[in-house]
Amino acid sequence: MRRDKTSLLLMEQLVTLMVFALAAAICLQAFVTADRRSRAMEDREKAAVLCQNAAETLKQKAGDIPAALAELGDVGQREGFGYFVSYGEDWSEFVPDGVRTSSYTLQVRPLDSGVAGLGKAQVTAYGREKSEMKELFSLEVAWQEVTADE
């Protein structure tokens, strides 16, 4: 009789241990998911600030995209895709070396405003997710173009 009570007690302890292990696994998954979302939101906030800075600098430079982006980092250009500035993992300045790839990219693409004297551009920040770039934040900026004869 005594032996049956001992085995029942051992079984109860194993079930209790399994319940706690399951609860711990669920909590760990929740913490990992929360951390991932937190990092994604932090990246999005940094991208928003970077896009806003680029837009304000672009307005201040009266639409001179290369000059505006030169204040934000090393400027690259691809025909048809606009101007780019690359950033490393911690949003630090990144100089492409052909070996490593950037973690974040700021793109400024000129747009046609359809109005004489009004310049317009699309400012977009991208983040690398695995092997592809994902849009983090984007905004359009417009400025008044002033010519020398005005």
Chimera marker file (.cmm) of the C-alpha trace (Angstrom):
<marker_set name="trace">
<marker id="1" x="0.000" y="0.000" z="0.000" r="1" g="1" b="0" radius="0.5"/>
<marker id="2" x="2.792" y="2.359" z="0.890" r="1" g="1" b="0" radius="0.5"/>
<marker id="3" x="4.438" y="1.757" z="-2.450" r="1" g="1" b="0" radius="0.5"/>
<marker id="4" x="1.332" y="2.880" z="-4.349" r="1" g="1" b="0" radius="0.5"/>
<marker id="5" x="1.228" y="6.199" z="-2.487" r="1" g="1" b="0" radius="0.5"/>
<marker id="6" x="4.892" y="6.832" z="-3.315" r="1" g="1" b="0" radius="0.5"/>
<marker id="7" x="4.412" y="6.197" z="-7.010" r="1" g="1" b="0" radius="0.5"/>
<marker id="8" x="1.302" y="8.410" z="-7.012" r="1" g="1" b="0" radius="0.5"/>
<marker id="9" x="3.275" y="11.213" z="-5.314" r="1" g="1" b="0" radius="0.5"/>
<marker id="10" x="6.075" y="10.839" z="-7.875" r="1" g="1" b="0" radius="0.5"/>
<marker id="11" x="3.549" y="10.973" z="-10.723" r="1" g="1" b="0" radius="0.5"/>
<marker id="12" x="1.973" y="14.140" z="-9.277" r="1" g="1" b="0" radius="0.5"/>
<marker id="13" x="5.387" y="15.775" z="-9.047" r="1" g="1" b="0" radius="0.5"/>
<marker id="14" x="6.201" y="14.867" z="-12.666" r="1" g="1" b="0" radius="0.5"/>
<marker id="15" x="2.901" y="16.320" z="-13.883" r="1" g="1" b="0" radius="0.5"/>
<marker id="16" x="3.541" y="19.496" z="-11.892" r="1" g="1" b="0" radius="0.5"/>
<marker id="17" x="7.038" y="19.732" z="-13.335" r="1" g="1" b="0" radius="0.5"/>
<marker id="18" x="5.672" y="19.313" z="-16.868" r="1" g="1" b="0" radius="0.5"/>
<marker id="19" x="3.099" y="22.060" z="-16.288" r="1" g="1" b="0" radius="0.5"/>
<marker id="20" x="5.822" y="24.450" z="-15.087" r="1" g="1" b="0" radius="0.5"/>
<marker id="21" x="8.075" y="23.519" z="-18.030" r="1" g="1" b="0" radius="0.5"/>
<marker id="22" x="5.260" y="24.210" z="-20.473" r="1" g="1" b="0" radius="0.5"/>
<marker id="23" x="4.501" y="27.551" z="-18.803" r="1" g="1" b="0" radius="0.5"/>
<marker id="24" x="8.189" y="28.500" z="-18.955" r="1" g="1" b="0" radius="0.5"/>
<marker id="25" x="8.367" y="27.632" z="-22.662" r="1" g="1" b="0" radius="0.5"/>
<marker id="26" x="5.295" y="29.765" z="-23.396" r="1" g="1" b="0" radius="0.5"/>
<marker id="27" x="6.731" y="32.693" z="-21.412" r="1" g="1" b="0" radius="0.5"/>
<marker id="28" x="10.078" y="32.404" z="-23.190" r="1" g="1" b="0" radius="0.5"/>
<marker id="29" x="8.359" y="32.504" z="-26.575" r="1" g="1" b="0" radius="0.5"/>
<marker id="30" x="6.381" y="35.572" z="-25.487" r="1" g="1" b="0" radius="0.5"/>
<marker id="31" x="9.587" y="37.347" z="-24.388" r="1" g="1" b="0" radius="0.5"/>
<marker id="32" x="11.343" y="36.524" z="-27.673" r="1" g="1" b="0" radius="0.5"/>
<marker id="33" x="8.384" y="37.820" z="-29.686" r="1" g="1" b="0" radius="0.5"/>
<marker id="34" x="8.199" y="40.995" z="-27.592" r="1" g="1" b="0" radius="0.5"/>
<marker id="35" x="11.932" y="41.590" z="-28.065" r="1" g="1" b="0" radius="0.5"/>
<marker id="36" x="11.662" y="41.119" z="-31.826" r="1" g="1" b="0" radius="0.5"/>
<marker id="37" x="8.750" y="43.556" z="-32.041" r="1" g="1" b="0" radius="0.5"/>
<marker id="38" x="10.558" y="46.053" z="-29.845" r="1" g="1" b="0" radius="0.5"/>
<marker id="39" x="13.614" y="45.990" z="-32.116" r="1" g="1" b="0" radius="0.5"/>
<marker id="40" x="11.414" y="46.376" z="-35.193" r="1" g="1" b="0" radius="0.5"/>
<marker id="41" x="9.678" y="49.415" z="-33.684" r="1" g="1" b="0" radius="0.5"/>
<marker id="42" x="13.028" y="50.909" z="-32.685" r="1" g="1" b="0" radius="0.5"/>
<marker id="43" x="14.257" y="50.495" z="-36.271" r="1" g="1" b="0" radius="0.5"/>
<marker id="44" x="11.072" y="52.081" z="-37.599" r="1" g="1" b="0" radius="0.5"/>
<marker id="45" x="11.443" y="55.057" z="-35.240" r="1" g="1" b="0" radius="0.5"/>
<marker id="46" x="15.078" y="55.567" z="-36.273" r="1" g="1" b="0" radius="0.5"/>
<marker id="47" x="14.050" y="55.296" z="-39.933" r="1" g="1" b="0" radius="0.5"/>
<marker id="48" x="11.339" y="57.929" z="-39.406" r="1" g="1" b="0" radius="0.5"/>
<marker id="49" x="13.804" y="60.339" z="-37.791" r="1" g="1" b="0" radius="0.5"/>
<marker id="50" x="16.333" y="59.726" z="-40.576" r="1" g="1" b="0" radius="0.5"/>
<marker id="51" x="13.715" y="60.359" z="-43.282" r="1" g="1" b="0" radius="0.5"/>
<marker id="52" x="12.553" y="63.533" z="-41.555" r="1" g="1" b="0" radius="0.5"/>
<marker id="53" x="16.152" y="64.762" z="-41.236" r="1" g="1" b="0" radius="0.5"/>
<marker id="54" x="16.766" y="64.025" z="-44.916" r="1" g="1" b="0" radius="0.5"/>
<marker id="55" x="13.558" y="65.852" z="-45.889" r="1" g="1" b="0" radius="0.5"/>
<marker id="56" x="14.432" y="68.919" z="-43.824" r="1" g="1" b="0" radius="0.5"/>
<marker id="57" x="17.995" y="68.964" z="-45.171" r="1" g="1" b="0" radius="0.5"/>
<marker id="58" x="16.655" y="68.607" z="-48.711" r="1" g="1" b="0" radius="0.5"/>
<marker id="59" x="14.363" y="71.604" z="-48.189" r="1" g="1" b="0" radius="0.5"/>
<marker id="60" x="17.230" y="73.612" z="-46.727" r="1" g="1" b="0" radius="0.5"/>
<marker id="61" x="19.428" y="72.759" z="-49.734" r="1" g="1" b="0" radius="0.5"/>
<marker id="62" x="16.594" y="73.823" z="-52.101" r="1" g="1" b="0" radius="0.5"/>
<marker id="63" x="16.280" y="70.376" z="-53.635" r="1" g="1" b="0" radius="0.5"/>
<marker id="64" x="19.974" y="69.630" z="-54.223" r="1" g="1" b="0" radius="0.5"/>
<marker id="65" x="19.714" y="65.909" z="-53.402" r="1" g="1" b="0" radius="0.5"/>
<marker id="66" x="23.440" y="65.011" z="-53.561" r="1" g="1" b="0" radius="0.5"/>
<marker id="67" x="24.366" y="67.974" z="-51.336" r="1" g="1" b="0" radius="0.5"/>
<marker id="68" x="21.600" y="67.174" z="-48.854" r="1" g="1" b="0" radius="0.5"/>
<marker id="69" x="22.528" y="63.508" z="-48.595" r="1" g="1" b="0" radius="0.5"/>
<marker id="70" x="26.241" y="64.307" z="-48.339" r="1" g="1" b="0" radius="0.5"/>
<marker id="71" x="25.459" y="65.687" z="-44.883" r="1" g="1" b="0" radius="0.5"/>
<marker id="72" x="23.971" y="62.301" z="-43.928" r="1" g="1" b="0" radius="0.5"/>
<marker id="73" x="26.716" y="60.023" z="-45.260" r="1" g="1" b="0" radius="0.5"/>
<marker id="74" x="28.478" y="58.665" z="-48.340" r="1" g="1" b="0" radius="0.5"/>
<marker id="75" x="26.134" y="59.205" z="-51.311" r="1" g="1" b="0" radius="0.5"/>
<marker id="76" x="25.639" y="56.668" z="-54.086" r="1" g="1" b="0" radius="0.5"/>
<marker id="77" x="23.454" y="56.876" z="-57.163" r="1" g="1" b="0" radius="0.5"/>
<marker id="78" x="21.789" y="54.340" z="-59.438" r="1" g="1" b="0" radius="0.5"/>
<marker id="79" x="20.175" y="55.464" z="-62.665" r="1" g="1" b="0" radius="0.5"/>
<marker id="80" x="16.403" y="55.324" z="-62.353" r="1" g="1" b="0" radius="0.5"/>
<marker id="81" x="16.476" y="54.519" z="-58.630" r="1" g="1" b="0" radius="0.5"/>
<marker id="82" x="17.655" y="57.810" z="-57.163" r="1" g="1" b="0" radius="0.5"/>
<marker id="83" x="20.300" y="58.521" z="-54.549" r="1" g="1" b="0" radius="0.5"/>
<marker id="84" x="21.310" y="56.285" z="-51.647" r="1" g="1" b="0" radius="0.5"/>
<marker id="85" x="23.087" y="56.475" z="-48.299" r="1" g="1" b="0" radius="0.5"/>
<marker id="86" x="24.008" y="53.178" z="-46.627" r="1" g="1" b="0" radius="0.5"/>
<marker id="87" x="24.138" y="52.481" z="-42.880" r="1" g="1" b="0" radius="0.5"/>
<marker id="88" x="25.581" y="49.664" z="-40.772" r="1" g="1" b="0" radius="0.5"/>
<marker id="89" x="23.863" y="47.474" z="-38.187" r="1" g="1" b="0" radius="0.5"/>
<marker id="90" x="23.758" y="50.190" z="-35.520" r="1" g="1" b="0" radius="0.5"/>
<marker id="91" x="22.687" y="52.943" z="-37.962" r="1" g="1" b="0" radius="0.5"/>
<marker id="92" x="26.282" y="54.131" z="-38.177" r="1" g="1" b="0" radius="0.5"/>
<marker id="93" x="27.824" y="55.384" z="-41.416" r="1" g="1" b="0" radius="0.5"/>
<marker id="94" x="28.630" y="52.531" z="-43.773" r="1" g="1" b="0" radius="0.5"/>
<marker id="95" x="31.011" y="52.696" z="-46.704" r="1" g="1" b="0" radius="0.5"/>
<marker id="96" x="30.330" y="49.945" z="-49.250" r="1" g="1" b="0" radius="0.5"/>
<marker id="97" x="33.447" y="47.830" z="-49.717" r="1" g="1" b="0" radius="0.5"/>
<marker id="98" x="32.127" y="45.102" z="-52.013" r="1" g="1" b="0" radius="0.5"/>
<marker id="99" x="32.368" y="42.465" z="-49.260" r="1" g="1" b="0" radius="0.5"/>
<marker id="100" x="29.831" y="43.486" z="-46.635" r="1" g="1" b="0" radius="0.5"/>
<marker id="101" x="26.308" y="44.681" z="-47.284" r="1" g="1" b="0" radius="0.5"/>
<marker id="102" x="24.586" y="47.528" z="-45.527" r="1" g="1" b="0" radius="0.5"/>
<marker id="103" x="21.890" y="46.866" z="-42.953" r="1" g="1" b="0" radius="0.5"/>
<marker id="104" x="19.891" y="50.014" z="-43.662" r="1" g="1" b="0" radius="0.5"/>
<marker id="105" x="19.556" y="52.246" z="-46.715" r="1" g="1" b="0" radius="0.5"/>
<marker id="106" x="18.116" y="55.716" z="-47.172" r="1" g="1" b="0" radius="0.5"/>
<marker id="107" x="16.826" y="56.360" z="-50.689" r="1" g="1" b="0" radius="0.5"/>
<marker id="108" x="15.840" y="59.731" z="-52.132" r="1" g="1" b="0" radius="0.5"/>
<marker id="109" x="14.112" y="59.587" z="-55.481" r="1" g="1" b="0" radius="0.5"/>
<marker id="110" x="13.176" y="62.797" z="-57.338" r="1" g="1" b="0" radius="0.5"/>
<marker id="111" x="9.520" y="62.999" z="-58.400" r="1" g="1" b="0" radius="0.5"/>
<marker id="112" x="7.698" y="65.165" z="-60.916" r="1" g="1" b="0" radius="0.5"/>
<marker id="113" x="5.433" y="67.533" z="-59.008" r="1" g="1" b="0" radius="0.5"/>
<marker id="114" x="3.546" y="68.640" z="-62.105" r="1" g="1" b="0" radius="0.5"/>
<marker id="115" x="3.768" y="72.250" z="-60.926" r="1" g="1" b="0" radius="0.5"/>
<marker id="116" x="6.347" y="74.722" z="-62.206" r="1" g="1" b="0" radius="0.5"/>
<marker id="117" x="8.641" y="75.920" z="-59.420" r="1" g="1" b="0" radius="0.5"/>
<marker id="118" x="7.759" y="73.082" z="-57.077" r="1" g="1" b="0" radius="0.5"/>
<marker id="119" x="10.285" y="70.316" z="-56.480" r="1" g="1" b="0" radius="0.5"/>
<marker id="120" x="9.282" y="66.976" z="-55.028" r="1" g="1" b="0" radius="0.5"/>
<marker id="121" x="11.039" y="63.804" z="-53.859" r="1" g="1" b="0" radius="0.5"/>
<marker id="122" x="10.275" y="60.485" z="-52.180" r="1" g="1" b="0" radius="0.5"/>
<marker id="123" x="12.408" y="59.744" z="-49.105" r="1" g="1" b="0" radius="0.5"/>
<marker id="124" x="12.401" y="56.084" z="-48.045" r="1" g="1" b="0" radius="0.5"/>
<marker id="125" x="14.352" y="54.113" z="-45.440" r="1" g="1" b="0" radius="0.5"/>
<marker id="126" x="14.862" y="50.370" z="-45.937" r="1" g="1" b="0" radius="0.5"/>
<marker id="127" x="16.102" y="47.712" z="-43.523" r="1" g="1" b="0" radius="0.5"/>
<marker id="128" x="17.673" y="44.386" z="-44.454" r="1" g="1" b="0" radius="0.5"/>
<marker id="129" x="15.618" y="41.426" z="-43.317" r="1" g="1" b="0" radius="0.5"/>
<marker id="130" x="17.453" y="38.197" z="-44.081" r="1" g="1" b="0" radius="0.5"/>
<marker id="131" x="18.480" y="38.683" z="-47.722" r="1" g="1" b="0" radius="0.5"/>
<marker id="132" x="16.010" y="41.322" z="-48.891" r="1" g="1" b="0" radius="0.5"/>
<marker id="133" x="15.373" y="44.971" z="-48.153" r="1" g="1" b="0" radius="0.5"/>
<marker id="134" x="12.097" y="45.860" z="-46.439" r="1" g="1" b="0" radius="0.5"/>
<marker id="135" x="10.606" y="49.360" z="-46.367" r="1" g="1" b="0" radius="0.5"/>
<marker id="136" x="10.642" y="50.807" z="-42.848" r="1" g="1" b="0" radius="0.5"/>
<marker id="137" x="9.390" y="54.348" z="-43.424" r="1" g="1" b="0" radius="0.5"/>
<marker id="138" x="8.621" y="56.615" z="-46.356" r="1" g="1" b="0" radius="0.5"/>
<marker id="139" x="7.507" y="60.185" z="-46.911" r="1" g="1" b="0" radius="0.5"/>
<marker id="140" x="7.203" y="62.714" z="-49.708" r="1" g="1" b="0" radius="0.5"/>
<marker id="141" x="8.843" y="66.098" z="-49.443" r="1" g="1" b="0" radius="0.5"/>
<marker id="142" x="8.260" y="69.212" z="-51.531" r="1" g="1" b="0" radius="0.5"/>
<marker id="143" x="10.071" y="72.523" z="-51.753" r="1" g="1" b="0" radius="0.5"/>
<marker id="144" x="9.896" y="75.718" z="-53.726" r="1" g="1" b="0" radius="0.5"/>
<marker id="145" x="12.500" y="75.863" z="-56.459" r="1" g="1" b="0" radius="0.5"/>
<marker id="146" x="14.139" y="79.249" z="-56.811" r="1" g="1" b="0" radius="0.5"/>
<marker id="147" x="16.055" y="80.122" z="-59.957" r="1" g="1" b="0" radius="0.5"/>
<marker id="148" x="18.772" y="82.752" z="-60.239" r="1" g="1" b="0" radius="0.5"/>
<marker id="149" x="16.653" y="85.090" z="-62.413" r="1" g="1" b="0" radius="0.5"/>
<marker id="150" x="13.828" y="85.379" z="-59.851" r="1" g="1" b="0" radius="0.5"/>
<link id1="1" id2="2" r="1" g="1" b="0" radius="0.2"/>
<link id1="2" id2="3" r="1" g="1" b="0" radius="0.2"/>
<link id1="3" id2="4" r="1" g="1" b="0" radius="0.2"/>
<link id1="4" id2="5" r="1" g="1" b="0" radius="0.2"/>
<link id1="5" id2="6" r="1" g="1" b="0" radius="0.2"/>
<link id1="6" id2="7" r="1" g="1" b="0" radius="0.2"/>
<link id1="7" id2="8" r="1" g="1" b="0" radius="0.2"/>
<link id1="8" id2="9" r="1" g="1" b="0" radius="0.2"/>
<link id1="9" id2="10" r="1" g="1" b="0" radius="0.2"/>
<link id1="10" id2="11" r="1" g="1" b="0" radius="0.2"/>
<link id1="11" id2="12" r="1" g="1" b="0" radius="0.2"/>
<link id1="12" id2="13" r="1" g="1" b="0" radius="0.2"/>
<link id1="13" id2="14" r="1" g="1" b="0" radius="0.2"/>
<link id1="14" id2="15" r="1" g="1" b="0" radius="0.2"/>
<link id1="15" id2="16" r="1" g="1" b="0" radius="0.2"/>
<link id1="16" id2="17" r="1" g="1" b="0" radius="0.2"/>
<link id1="17" id2="18" r="1" g="1" b="0" radius="0.2"/>
<link id1="18" id2="19" r="1" g="1" b="0" radius="0.2"/>
<link id1="19" id2="20" r="1" g="1" b="0" radius="0.2"/>
<link id1="20" id2="21" r="1" g="1" b="0" radius="0.2"/>
<link id1="21" id2="22" r="1" g="1" b="0" radius="0.2"/>
<link id1="22" id2="23" r="1" g="1" b="0" radius="0.2"/>
<link id1="23" id2="24" r="1" g="1" b="0" radius="0.2"/>
<link id1="24" id2="25" r="1" g="1" b="0" radius="0.2"/>
<link id1="25" id2="26" r="1" g="1" b="0" radius="0.2"/>
<link id1="26" id2="27" r="1" g="1" b="0" radius="0.2"/>
<link id1="27" id2="28" r="1" g="1" b="0" radius="0.2"/>
<link id1="28" id2="29" r="1" g="1" b="0" radius="0.2"/>
<link id1="29" id2="30" r="1" g="1" b="0" radius="0.2"/>
<link id1="30" id2="31" r="1" g="1" b="0" radius="0.2"/>
<link id1="31" id2="32" r="1" g="1" b="0" radius="0.2"/>
<link id1="32" id2="33" r="1" g="1" b="0" radius="0.2"/>
<link id1="33" id2="34" r="1" g="1" b="0" radius="0.2"/>
<link id1="34" id2="35" r="1" g="1" b="0" radius="0.2"/>
<link id1="35" id2="36" r="1" g="1" b="0" radius="0.2"/>
<link id1="36" id2="37" r="1" g="1" b="0" radius="0.2"/>
<link id1="37" id2="38" r="1" g="1" b="0" radius="0.2"/>
<link id1="38" id2="39" r="1" g="1" b="0" radius="0.2"/>
<link id1="39" id2="40" r="1" g="1" b="0" radius="0.2"/>
<link id1="40" id2="41" r="1" g="1" b="0" radius="0.2"/>
<link id1="41" id2="42" r="1" g="1" b="0" radius="0.2"/>
<link id1="42" id2="43" r="1" g="1" b="0" radius="0.2"/>
<link id1="43" id2="44" r="1" g="1" b="0" radius="0.2"/>
<link id1="44" id2="45" r="1" g="1" b="0" radius="0.2"/>
<link id1="45" id2="46" r="1" g="1" b="0" radius="0.2"/>
<link id1="46" id2="47" r="1" g="1" b="0" radius="0.2"/>
<link id1="47" id2="48" r="1" g="1" b="0" radius="0.2"/>
<link id1="48" id2="49" r="1" g="1" b="0" radius="0.2"/>
<link id1="49" id2="50" r="1" g="1" b="0" radius="0.2"/>
<link id1="50" id2="51" r="1" g="1" b="0" radius="0.2"/>
<link id1="51" id2="52" r="1" g="1" b="0" radius="0.2"/>
<link id1="52" id2="53" r="1" g="1" b="0" radius="0.2"/>
<link id1="53" id2="54" r="1" g="1" b="0" radius="0.2"/>
<link id1="54" id2="55" r="1" g="1" b="0" radius="0.2"/>
<link id1="55" id2="56" r="1" g="1" b="0" radius="0.2"/>
<link id1="56" id2="57" r="1" g="1" b="0" radius="0.2"/>
<link id1="57" id2="58" r="1" g="1" b="0" radius="0.2"/>
<link id1="58" id2="59" r="1" g="1" b="0" radius="0.2"/>
<link id1="59" id2="60" r="1" g="1" b="0" radius="0.2"/>
<link id1="60" id2="61" r="1" g="1" b="0" radius="0.2"/>
<link id1="61" id2="62" r="1" g="1" b="0" radius="0.2"/>
<link id1="62" id2="63" r="1" g="1" b="0" radius="0.2"/>
<link id1="63" id2="64" r="1" g="1" b="0" radius="0.2"/>
<link id1="64" id2="65" r="1" g="1" b="0" radius="0.2"/>
<link id1="65" id2="66" r="1" g="1" b="0" radius="0.2"/>
<link id1="66" id2="67" r="1" g="1" b="0" radius="0.2"/>
<link id1="67" id2="68" r="1" g="1" b="0" radius="0.2"/>
<link id1="68" id2="69" r="1" g="1" b="0" radius="0.2"/>
<link id1="69" id2="70" r="1" g="1" b="0" radius="0.2"/>
<link id1="70" id2="71" r="1" g="1" b="0" radius="0.2"/>
<link id1="71" id2="72" r="1" g="1" b="0" radius="0.2"/>
<link id1="72" id2="73" r="1" g="1" b="0" radius="0.2"/>
<link id1="73" id2="74" r="1" g="1" b="0" radius="0.2"/>
<link id1="74" id2="75" r="1" g="1" b="0" radius="0.2"/>
<link id1="75" id2="76" r="1" g="1" b="0" radius="0.2"/>
<link id1="76" id2="77" r="1" g="1" b="0" radius="0.2"/>
<link id1="77" id2="78" r="1" g="1" b="0" radius="0.2"/>
<link id1="78" id2="79" r="1" g="1" b="0" radius="0.2"/>
<link id1="79" id2="80" r="1" g="1" b="0" radius="0.2"/>
<link id1="80" id2="81" r="1" g="1" b="0" radius="0.2"/>
<link id1="81" id2="82" r="1" g="1" b="0" radius="0.2"/>
<link id1="82" id2="83" r="1" g="1" b="0" radius="0.2"/>
<link id1="83" id2="84" r="1" g="1" b="0" radius="0.2"/>
<link id1="84" id2="85" r="1" g="1" b="0" radius="0.2"/>
<link id1="85" id2="86" r="1" g="1" b="0" radius="0.2"/>
<link id1="86" id2="87" r="1" g="1" b="0" radius="0.2"/>
<link id1="87" id2="88" r="1" g="1" b="0" radius="0.2"/>
<link id1="88" id2="89" r="1" g="1" b="0" radius="0.2"/>
<link id1="89" id2="90" r="1" g="1" b="0" radius="0.2"/>
<link id1="90" id2="91" r="1" g="1" b="0" radius="0.2"/>
<link id1="91" id2="92" r="1" g="1" b="0" radius="0.2"/>
<link id1="92" id2="93" r="1" g="1" b="0" radius="0.2"/>
<link id1="93" id2="94" r="1" g="1" b="0" radius="0.2"/>
<link id1="94" id2="95" r="1" g="1" b="0" radius="0.2"/>
<link id1="95" id2="96" r="1" g="1" b="0" radius="0.2"/>
<link id1="96" id2="97" r="1" g="1" b="0" radius="0.2"/>
<link id1="97" id2="98" r="1" g="1" b="0" radius="0.2"/>
<link id1="98" id2="99" r="1" g="1" b="0" radius="0.2"/>
<link id1="99" id2="100" r="1" g="1" b="0" radius="0.2"/>
<link id1="100" id2="101" r="1" g="1" b="0" radius="0.2"/>
<link id1="101" id2="102" r="1" g="1" b="0" radius="0.2"/>
<link id1="102" id2="103" r="1" g="1" b="0" radius="0.2"/>
<link id1="103" id2="104" r="1" g="1" b="0" radius="0.2"/>
<link id1="104" id2="105" r="1" g="1" b="0" radius="0.2"/>
<link id1="105" id2="106" r="1" g="1" b="0" radius="0.2"/>
<link id1="106" id2="107" r="1" g="1" b="0" radius="0.2"/>
<link id1="107" id2="108" r="1" g="1" b="0" radius="0.2"/>
<link id1="108" id2="109" r="1" g="1" b="0" radius="0.2"/>
<link id1="109" id2="110" r="1" g="1" b="0" radius="0.2"/>
<link id1="110" id2="111" r="1" g="1" b="0" radius="0.2"/>
<link id1="111" id2="112" r="1" g="1" b="0" radius="0.2"/>
<link id1="112" id2="113" r="1" g="1" b="0" radius="0.2"/>
<link id1="113" id2="114" r="1" g="1" b="0" radius="0.2"/>
<link id1="114" id2="115" r="1" g="1" b="0" radius="0.2"/>
<link id1="115" id2="116" r="1" g="1" b="0" radius="0.2"/>
<link id1="116" id2="117" r="1" g="1" b="0" radius="0.2"/>
<link id1="117" id2="118" r="1" g="1" b="0" radius="0.2"/>
<link id1="118" id2="119" r="1" g="1" b="0" radius="0.2"/>
<link id1="119" id2="120" r="1" g="1" b="0" radius="0.2"/>
<link id1="120" id2="121" r="1" g="1" b="0" radius="0.2"/>
<link id1="121" id2="122" r="1" g="1" b="0" radius="0.2"/>
<link id1="122" id2="123" r="1" g="1" b="0" radius="0.2"/>
<link id1="123" id2="124" r="1" g="1" b="0" radius="0.2"/>
<link id1="124" id2="125" r="1" g="1" b="0" radius="0.2"/>
<link id1="125" id2="126" r="1" g="1" b="0" radius="0.2"/>
<link id1="126" id2="127" r="1" g="1" b="0" radius="0.2"/>
<link id1="127" id2="128" r="1" g="1" b="0" radius="0.2"/>
<link id1="128" id2="129" r="1" g="1" b="0" radius="0.2"/>
<link id1="129" id2="130" r="1" g="1" b="0" radius="0.2"/>
<link id1="130" id2="131" r="1" g="1" b="0" radius="0.2"/>
<link id1="131" id2="132" r="1" g="1" b="0" radius="0.2"/>
<link id1="132" id2="133" r="1" g="1" b="0" radius="0.2"/>
<link id1="133" id2="134" r="1" g="1" b="0" radius="0.2"/>
<link id1="134" id2="135" r="1" g="1" b="0" radius="0.2"/>
<link id1="135" id2="136" r="1" g="1" b="0" radius="0.2"/>
<link id1="136" id2="137" r="1" g="1" b="0" radius="0.2"/>
<link id1="137" id2="138" r="1" g="1" b="0" radius="0.2"/>
<link id1="138" id2="139" r="1" g="1" b="0" radius="0.2"/>
<link id1="139" id2="140" r="1" g="1" b="0" radius="0.2"/>
<link id1="140" id2="141" r="1" g="1" b="0" radius="0.2"/>
<link id1="141" id2="142" r="1" g="1" b="0" radius="0.2"/>
<link id1="142" id2="143" r="1" g="1" b="0" radius="0.2"/>
<link id1="143" id2="144" r="1" g="1" b="0" radius="0.2"/>
<link id1="144" id2="145" r="1" g="1" b="0" radius="0.2"/>
<link id1="145" id2="146" r="1" g="1" b="0" radius="0.2"/>
<link id1="146" id2="147" r="1" g="1" b="0" radius="0.2"/>
<link id1="147" id2="148" r="1" g="1" b="0" radius="0.2"/>
<link id1="148" id2="149" r="1" g="1" b="0" radius="0.2"/>
<link id1="149" id2="150" r="1" g="1" b="0" radius="0.2"/>
</marker_set>
